[in-house]
Amino acid sequence: MSFLNPIALWGLLAISIPILIHLWNGKKGKTIAWAAMEFLNVDENQVSKGFKLENWLLLALRILLIGLLVLLLAQLFWIGNPTTQEKKIAHVLTGEKALWEEFRFEIQQAIEREELVLLADNPSKEITTLDALFGLEDISNSNLQSTLDQLPEELDSLILYLPNSNLALSSDFYSSPVLPTFQIGEASAGRSKTQFLKTRLNRVFALNEAGVLDSVNVGEGENPTFDYSEKSIPVLIQNSENERQFIEAALSSISEVYGFEFQITESLDSAALVFSNKALGKLDLEKLYFFSNLIEYPESENQVIFANSLIFDESELIRNGQLPELILGKFLNHLGINQKSTPLNSERISDRFLLKPKNSNPQKANLNEWLMALLLGTLMIERYLAFKQGI
């Protein structure tokens, strides 16, 4: 049993009001004239002193009325016996079979307890047996945020299984119904081969350990992983004119420094990068989307959402000149070019998981009808006794 508005319990102090009124009425006394009054001695014709609690039943009813009214205001809620409620626990798997094998026992126990086990694949899959899990291929395109969105809101615990690599988390932040606990494997998910990118500057780039695109030398006979030396990147911009000039300036800056060629297009089908200030419905996983002036969480890894408009007065990225760096970083990540793998730190990655806003439906007090019926019944009895006794 609990209260949705416990501060209203201070109203129980009002119980002292009917008690003080009854004590005061008992102190005053009443003068009753009768025929033989004049024959009484002086000592006998005195008002009795001391406090009396007269009409104790009426007093108890009035105290009960105040108590019931306070309980109604405090929104009394019966939550039942907490020991009988089963905890809702979910497990989300990422990575490869080596990670799943490492936590085989934990996964098997979760399945036997009929807890929810999801694989963050694209699309995500519910795991009901270990044979079904190990019959799947390794995850090539993790869809962690979309999997977190499928979890029920009323979770007691979430366990997230990750390989020991920073490459396991492709987004800066994730929204989750509860803050997860982490099971981090010993194996790293780092790529064994460095990925190279060639642009129109006839230079080859690769991400260094700091995650910065840097010019490198390619060995003889080694071809670049991604070759943009002879092709352009189609871009669709659906923003306002004020935003458009800053977006085009950011793309121009990337072109000058790294040699990418961006081609503005009006076709959504042919665009590889899409900038918009409105929702577009179902999104193509092959495209990378940048949404401005939109307040919601990304539903997939290929979305970047800005809460404000991309103009100088509203965007800190524009004022600090960080928009080109952000666009390039998200584009490289979308291509699959990642920096060198580094071990995960559970304390640091926990800061990247934010609590998802709960449904706006508040919990309702489930004893209000009973309390209201008891209040009305008590009030009727109290009024009847008060009228009968003339109080």
C-alpha positions in Angstrom: 0.0 0.0 0.0 1.4 3.4 -1.0 0.3 6.9 -1.7 0.5 8.8 -5.1 0.3 12.2 -3.2 1.9 11.5 0.2 2.2 15.2 1.0 -1.5 15.4 1.5 -1.1 13.2 4.7 -0.2 16.4 6.5 -4.0 17.0 6.5 -4.3 14.4 9.3 -3.4 17.2 11.6 -6.9 18.4 11.1 -8.1 15.6 13.3 -7.3 17.8 16.2 -10.1 20.2 15.2 -13.1 18.1 16.2 -11.4 16.9 19.4 -10.8 20.6 20.5 -14.3 21.5 19.6 -15.7 18.7 21.8 -13.4 19.5 24.6 -14.5 23.2 24.5 -18.2 22.3 24.4 -17.7 20.1 27.4 -15.9 22.9 29.3 -18.7 25.4 28.7 -21.5 23.3 30.1 -25.2 24.2 29.9 -27.6 26.0 32.2 -30.9 24.1 32.6 -33.7 26.0 34.4 -36.1 23.9 36.4 -38.7 24.5 39.0 -36.8 23.6 42.2 -33.7 25.6 41.3 -34.2 28.1 44.0 -34.3 25.5 46.7 -30.7 24.3 46.0 -27.8 25.3 48.2 -25.1 27.5 46.8 -22.6 24.7 46.8 -24.9 22.5 44.9 -25.6 25.2 42.3 -22.2 25.1 40.6 -21.0 24.2 37.1 -19.0 21.0 37.2 -15.4 21.5 36.3 -13.0 19.4 34.2 -13.0 18.2 30.6 -15.5 15.6 29.3 -15.5 13.8 26.0 -19.3 13.8 25.5 -20.9 12.2 22.5 -17.8 10.0 21.8 -19.5 8.2 18.9 -20.1 11.4 17.1 -16.5 12.5 17.8 -15.2 9.2 16.4 -17.3 9.6 13.2 -16.0 13.2 12.6 -12.4 12.0 13.1 -13.0 9.2 10.6 -14.5 11.7 8.1 -11.3 13.7 8.2 -9.1 10.7 7.9 -11.1 9.4 4.9 -10.9 12.8 3.2 -7.2 12.9 3.7 -6.7 9.4 2.2 -8.7 10.4 -0.8 -6.5 13.5 -1.4 -3.3 11.4 -0.8 -4.5 8.9 -3.5 -4.2 5.6 -1.6 -2.9 2.9 -3.9 -2.9 -0.8 -3.2 0.1 -2.5 -4.9 -0.5 -6.0 -3.6 2.1 -8.3 -2.2 5.4 -7.4 -3.9 6.9 -10.9 -3.1 4.3 -12.5 -5.4 5.2 -10.2 -8.4 7.6 -11.7 -10.9 10.4 -9.4 -12.0 10.6 -8.5 -15.7 14.1 -9.1 -17.0 15.3 -8.7 -20.6 18.6 -9.8 -22.2 19.9 -8.1 -25.4 22.7 -9.8 -27.3 25.1 -8.2 -29.7 28.4 -9.3 -31.3 29.4 -12.6 -32.7 29.2 -16.3 -31.8 32.4 -16.1 -29.7 30.6 -13.7 -27.4 27.5 -15.9 -27.2 29.6 -18.9 -26.5 31.3 -17.0 -23.7 28.0 -16.3 -22.0 26.3 -19.6 -23.0 25.4 -20.5 -19.4 23.8 -17.1 -18.6 21.8 -17.1 -21.8 20.6 -20.7 -21.2 19.5 -19.8 -17.7 17.6 -16.8 -19.0 15.8 -18.9 -21.6 14.8 -21.5 -19.0 13.4 -18.8 -16.7 11.4 -17.6 -19.7 13.0 -14.2 -19.6 13.0 -12.1 -22.8 16.1 -12.7 -24.9 16.6 -10.5 -28.0 19.3 -10.5 -30.6 20.1 -7.0 -31.8 20.2 -8.0 -35.4 18.5 -6.2 -38.3 15.7 -6.9 -37.8 16.0 -8.0 -34.1 15.1 -11.6 -33.3 13.7 -13.2 -30.1 15.7 -16.1 -28.9 13.9 -19.1 -27.4 16.6 -21.8 -27.7 20.3 -21.9 -27.8 20.2 -24.0 -31.0 18.2 -21.2 -32.7 20.8 -18.7 -31.5 23.9 -20.5 -32.7 22.1 -21.4 -36.0 22.2 -17.7 -36.9 25.0 -15.8 -38.6 27.2 -13.3 -36.8 25.7 -9.8 -36.6 27.1 -7.7 -39.4 24.9 -4.7 -38.8 23.9 -4.2 -35.2 20.5 -2.6 -34.7 20.8 -1.9 -31.0 18.5 1.2 -30.7 15.7 -0.5 -32.6 16.0 -3.5 -30.4 15.9 -1.3 -27.2 12.7 0.3 -28.6 11.0 -3.1 -28.7 11.5 -3.7 -25.0 8.5 -3.3 -22.7 8.4 -0.1 -20.7 7.8 -1.8 -17.4 11.1 -3.6 -17.1 12.8 -4.3 -13.8 16.2 -5.1 -15.3 18.0 -5.1 -18.6 21.3 -7.0 -19.3 23.2 -6.0 -22.3 25.9 -8.4 -23.7 28.7 -6.6 -25.6 32.1 -7.6 -27.1 35.1 -5.9 -25.5 35.4 -3.2 -28.2 34.3 0.4 -28.7 33.2 -0.7 -32.2 30.2 -2.5 -30.6 28.4 0.9 -29.9 28.1 2.9 -33.1 25.9 5.7 -31.7 26.9 8.3 -29.2 23.7 7.8 -27.1 21.0 5.2 -26.7 17.6 5.5 -25.1 16.5 2.6 -23.0 13.4 1.9 -20.7 15.8 1.1 -17.8 19.5 1.7 -17.4 21.2 -1.6 -18.4 23.9 -3.7 -16.6 26.7 -4.9 -18.9 28.1 -8.3 -19.6 31.4 -7.5 -21.5 33.1 -10.4 -23.2 36.8 -11.0 -23.3 37.1 -11.1 -27.1 37.4 -7.9 -29.1 35.3 -7.1 -32.1 38.0 -5.2 -33.8 38.7 -5.7 -37.5 41.9 -7.4 -38.4 42.5 -5.3 -41.5 42.8 -1.6 -41.8 40.2 0.0 -44.0 41.3 2.6 -46.6 39.4 5.3 -48.3 40.5 7.0 -51.5 39.1 10.4 -52.7 39.5 12.8 -55.6 42.6 14.2 -54.1 44.3 11.0 -55.1 45.1 10.4 -51.4 44.3 7.5 -49.3 42.8 8.0 -45.8 42.3 5.8 -42.8 41.0 6.4 -39.3 43.8 6.6 -36.7 43.5 5.4 -33.1 41.9 8.8 -32.1 39.1 8.2 -34.7 40.4 11.0 -37.0 40.6 10.6 -40.7 44.3 10.7 -41.6 46.3 10.4 -44.8 48.2 7.1 -45.0 50.5 5.2 -47.4 49.1 2.1 -49.0 51.3 -0.9 -49.6 52.0 -2.2 -53.1 49.1 -4.4 -54.3 46.7 -3.2 -51.6 43.6 -1.6 -52.9 41.5 0.9 -51.0 38.4 -0.5 -49.3 36.2 2.4 -50.4 37.0 4.3 -53.6 35.4 7.8 -54.1 38.1 9.1 -56.5 35.8 8.9 -59.5 32.3 9.1 -58.0 30.2 11.7 -56.2 27.9 11.4 -53.2 24.3 12.5 -54.0 22.8 14.7 -51.3 19.2 15.8 -50.8 18.5 18.9 -48.7 14.9 19.5 -47.7 15.6 22.2 -45.0 14.8 25.9 -45.0 17.0 28.3 -46.9 18.7 29.5 -43.7 19.6 25.9 -42.8 20.5 25.0 -46.4 23.4 27.5 -46.6 25.1 26.1 -43.5 24.6 22.5 -44.6 26.1 23.3 -48.0 29.0 25.2 -46.4 29.7 22.2 -44.2 29.7 19.8 -47.2 32.0 22.3 -49.1 34.4 22.3 -46.2 34.6 18.5 -46.3 35.2 18.5 -50.0 38.1 21.0 -49.7 39.9 19.1 -46.9 39.3 15.4 -47.9 38.4 15.5 -51.6 34.8 14.2 -51.5 32.5 15.4 -54.2 28.9 16.1 -53.1 26.2 16.4 -55.7 23.0 18.1 -54.8 19.9 16.2 -56.0 16.2 16.6 -55.8 15.4 12.9 -55.8 15.0 11.0 -52.6 15.5 7.7 -54.3 19.0 8.5 -55.7 20.3 10.4 -52.5 22.8 8.8 -50.3 22.7 11.6 -47.7 19.4 13.2 -46.8 19.0 16.4 -44.8 15.4 17.3 -43.7 13.6 19.2 -41.0 10.5 16.9 -41.0 9.9 13.2 -40.4 9.9 11.1 -43.6 8.1 7.9 -42.5 9.8 4.6 -43.4 13.5 5.1 -43.9 15.9 3.3 -46.2 18.7 1.6 -44.2 21.1 2.2 -47.1 20.8 6.0 -46.7 22.1 8.3 -44.0 19.5 10.8 -42.6 20.1 14.1 -40.8 17.0 15.5 -39.2 16.9 19.0 -37.7 14.4 20.7 -35.4 13.0 17.3 -34.4 12.6 16.2 -30.8 12.6 12.4 -30.7 15.1 9.5 -30.3 16.7 7.9 -33.4 14.9 4.7 -34.3 17.9 3.2 -36.2 21.6 3.6 -36.6 21.3 5.6 -39.8 19.6 8.5 -38.2 21.1 11.7 -36.7 18.6 14.0 -35.0 19.2 17.6 -33.9 16.7 19.1 -31.5 17.3 22.6 -32.9 17.5 24.1 -36.4 20.8 24.2 -38.1 21.2 27.9 -38.0 23.7 30.1 -36.2 21.4 31.4 -33.5 20.1 28.0 -32.5 22.8 25.4 -33.1 26.0 25.2 -31.1 27.5 23.0 -33.8 27.2 25.8 -36.3 28.6 28.4 -33.9 31.6 26.2 -33.1 32.2 25.0 -36.7 31.7 21.4 -35.7 29.0 20.4 -38.3 31.5 19.3 -41.0 33.3 17.0 -38.5 30.0 15.5 -37.3 28.7 14.9 -40.9 31.9 13.3 -41.9 32.1 11.1 -38.8 28.6 9.8 -39.2 29.1 9.2 -43.0 32.3 7.2 -42.3 30.5 5.2 -39.6 27.6 4.5 -42.0 30.0 3.2 -44.6 31.5 0.9 -42.0 34.9 2.6 -41.6 35.7 2.5 -37.9 38.6 3.5 -35.8 40.9 1.0 -34.2 39.3 -1.2 -31.6 39.8 -0.2 -27.9 38.5 -2.0 -24.8 35.2 -1.0 -23.3 34.9 0.6 -19.9 31.5 -0.2 -18.3 31.5 3.0 -16.3 32.0 5.2 -19.4 29.5 3.4 -21.6 26.8 3.6 -19.0 26.8 7.4 -19.5 25.8 6.8 -23.1 22.5 5.1 -22.1 19.6 7.5 -21.3 16.3 6.6 -19.8 13.5 6.7 -22.3 10.5 8.9 -21.3 7.7 6.9 -19.8 4.2 6.8 -21.2 2.3 9.8 -20.0 -0.5 7.7 -18.5 -0.1 8.2 -14.7 -0.8 5.4 -12.2 -4.3 5.8 -10.7 -5.3 5.1 -7.2 -7.3 2.0 -7.2 -9.1 2.4 -3.8 -10.8 5.8 -4.5 -14.2 4.3 -5.1 -14.2 2.3 -1.8 -12.9 5.3 0.1 -15.6 7.6 -1.4 -18.4 5.1 -0.6 -17.1 4.8 3.0 -16.9 8.6 3.3 -20.5 9.2 2.1 -21.8 6.5 4.5 -19.9 7.9 7.5 -21.1 11.4 6.6 -24.8 10.3 6.6 -24.5 8.6 10.0 -22.6 11.6 11.4 -25.3 14.1 10.2 -28.1 11.8 11.6 -26.5 11.7 15.0 -25.7 15.4 15.0 -29.3 16.3 14.1 -30.7 13.9 16.6 -28.6 15.4 19.5 -28.9 18.9 18.2 -25.2 19.5 17.9 
